[in-house]
Amino acid sequence: MKLARILSVAALSVAFVGGMVSAPAYADLPKGPAAISVIDSNKNGRIEKEEYLSYMGAEFDKTAGAKGYCTFEEVAAGFKAMAKMIEP
């Protein structure tokens, strides 16, 4: 009986500590919609497909310019800039 209680406490401790270790992954999520509200053109609190495509299309056009295409490096830089935009 005593061994079972010790093993139960040990198992719960491991589960609790495991949960504490994985929790910081959620800290990377944006804290609220303000960071990406620029995409929400109709200001209804949701990003709809048309709004997303319109915003991303305009960003592509700005980056591509007259050449009409983007390099991998330009696309990667754009994603990095967007990631900075949503950091808390």
Buried (B, 14 or more C-beta within 10 A) or exposed (E): EEEEEEEEEEEEEEEEEEEEEEEEEEEEEEEEEEBBEEBBEEEEEEBEEEBEEEBEEEBBEEBBEEEEEBEEEEBEEBEEEBEEEBEE
